[in-house]
Amino acid sequence: MDYDKSNINDVFMALDASKKGLTSENAKNRLEKYGTNELEEKQKITPLKVLLSQFVNFIVWVLFAAAIISLVIGETINFWVISSIITFVIVLGFVQEYKAEKAMEALKRIVEPTTRVLRNGRRKEILTKDVVPGDVLLLETGDSIPADAKAFDITSLKVDEAALTGESGAVEKKEGDMVFTGTQIVHGKCKAVVTSTGMQTKLGQIAGMIQEVEEKTPLQIKITDLSKSLAMIALMACTITFALGILKGAPFGEMLIIAMALAVAAVPEGLPFTLTLTLAYGMRKMAKQNALIRKMLGVETLGSTTVICTDKTGTLTKNEMTVEKIYVDETFFDITGVGYEPNGDYSIDGTKIDVTKHENLGRLLKAAALCNNAVFEENVGNLEKQEKRKLIGDPTEISLVVAAAKADIWQDDLENDYQIIQEILFTSERKLMSTVHEKKEETYKTVFSKGAPEFLLNKCSFIRKRNSIEELSKDEVAKILKTNHNLASSAYRVLGVAYKEMTGELTPENIEKDLVFLGLVAMIDPAREEAKKAIVTCKKAGIKVVMITGDNDATAKAIAQNIGLFDEIGDFGYLRDEKLKRIVADGVITGSELESLDEEEFESVVEGIRIYARMMPQQKVRIVKALQKKGHIVAMTGDGVNDAPALKKADIGIAMGIKGTDVAKESSTMVLQDDNFATIVDAVKQGRVIYANIEKFTCYLISRNFTEIILIMMGIILLGFDFLPLLALQILFINIFDEVMPAIGLGLDPASDGIMLKRPRDPYEKILKKRNLILIVSIAFVMGMAAFLVFVIDNPTTQIEKARTLTFATIVSMILFIPFAFRSLEESIFKIGFFTNKLLVGGVFGTFLLTLGVMYIPFFCDIFELTPLSIVDWIIPLSVAFAAMIFAEVIKATTKGIK
């Protein structure tokens, strides 16, 4: 690809200064010159689009028709009232929908991607949109490339360009090759100077072709289809009502308006909107609790989760590694100090020692500091300032740099003497990392290696003891592995460290061949207290927790016991196969043991296994598939490039926000901003709350819609058109003004106390399941019949206006009580309380006060043909409404056993 000519001088200047990167001032000027590093959105939602979308609303067109018919038949007042209602519906729809759209946009801005660059000669993390031409990018495995750039200082670089070219397989990059926006580094690392940003990149040139259209989730589709089905039922009811009215001699025009008013009453038009608002605000609440939902599908699936497969480091633990013990020369050295402050002492059996008098200890610390990608934020020479510097990198590597610094062995001083010339990267398969260094006065090169002890020992032929190098015997290996096991059993993460001096050809095979073993480093990562509580919550909620780690089985088991996970191990008494019995005897399966099982064998034990140790990322996919075959809804965490397939395969893929790679995040459904297991459990809880609320407002809206159809049809069938219980304008008012706020209040209902004491929901369960249909039909029938009886008892033949007013008051009074009955479809409102949902209380009473204004202000009384009621008159409507709520509670109690 050709560089953008306007950027070329800036790029060459940056190449010359690639050691230091841009200055802050220079970067600021370039940001003003070239703009932000973002693709233009072609399908951006605008206020005008939201406003125009209101005119495709079914209700609006029904009301338009009613207004025109009113005008034609000479009902001028009806025409102006209906026109006012149309305006209200459009304005309300616009305000609420635009508010929901803005809420969704805000969610996208909560976590903005960041990029590591060199600025002012220092490594710095900036917002990706602030990257400018000439910036020097610091890229490594798992990163998404934020801008088109020219690569240099390459180490084994391979890039997945499938998103851009469509071709599978990683592309190897050499010095000076271009890397492009939107592609991903799957192996190696490099620096790269930015040549183009935003719409000037290769991806930007085809941006119009890659604009994503957000698809509706299955739940949204179900709700939309449900609304359409209900609309068809309602239209049939309206047609029958219209036909009955005509047969009984009712005027054609007036009967048509009544039918249309009923159509408005019967269609739950607020259903899709309330759903979107509930999902948007639920997702926003999760984001504030550090769980960013990337795909709306995740919200509805979260509540059904039956198994959470989680990493250990940083998720169940704090990810605050501290080196506490070092094993060298068959001696344990203890190190004091906590965290990343380089303040601490070395001791043997409690006696403080001078590290300089222990040559092999110093050699190990030097190796650990140099075979390391963690770095200090800036170069500062004296010790006082060194102690205040910030370290950037992986927590394990940071802990090694800090351990060396506690012995006054400073990484940057070592790097001045030992120049790195080659690196063999750590991978989850190799579990090793090696670097090659050269020193000016020395004719040989020095290799430093670190990694999992059992993997590193396979590369070692010698061991350094005291002042000599000896052959590494099988007995010595066994002794080291036993020491490693003992440390791991005490919840330590253990690394082995080795080195060698070489003069031969620098190939990966030669570099990591015949290494000299130095010793073991034991570091601790304390368990999160909140993880322990979250695991207890999961047990109560019927959710299984599975720990998958790259650490060895002893470390994994120790952590699991500490957080209360180990007592969940399944009962394998049913097994007859001796091989399976042996493998699952300790409740842990290792990667090698998993490889020895065929699919049938693994599926026979998968539901009882809670701990997987020494796992490769690709084995996660197998675990997910086996659990899914058993009918589980699986949430899986991951942070690396190789975790992407498992994240995609899982029902809920959860990427780590702090330590996760861009590839993992883009493959996930949810991103944990704090990498905390407790946040996953909170998100599952919120997913349950959202679905429960969707059930509540759906059942409420449908019951309200059917109540008026029953009322009007009873009136026409039994009394004829002349004695309709409600007029068209009264029906329109009730349904336009009296449904919205209670439904939203139910949609945003806070979590009930027992939400995490229930078994996970069946993901295929319908909202209108059998029990919910019984509730809706029963409550709607009783409310409709009760309102009709109020109308009849007040003798409509002699005082029709007052009878209608009492009926109107009865339907409106139900708003004071019925929404509260729907706050729980299982528990009694008297148990959960009336006033714990302040939004619902405010919405209900606000709506009721608005209705009182219509009933008592003379101007509105005349328009809606209502008559003011005395305080005594209100006894019947309020009593009937309260009785309807009691009936709803009785129905809830008597239908509890129905699924």
Disulfide bonds with the S-S distance in Angstrom:
none
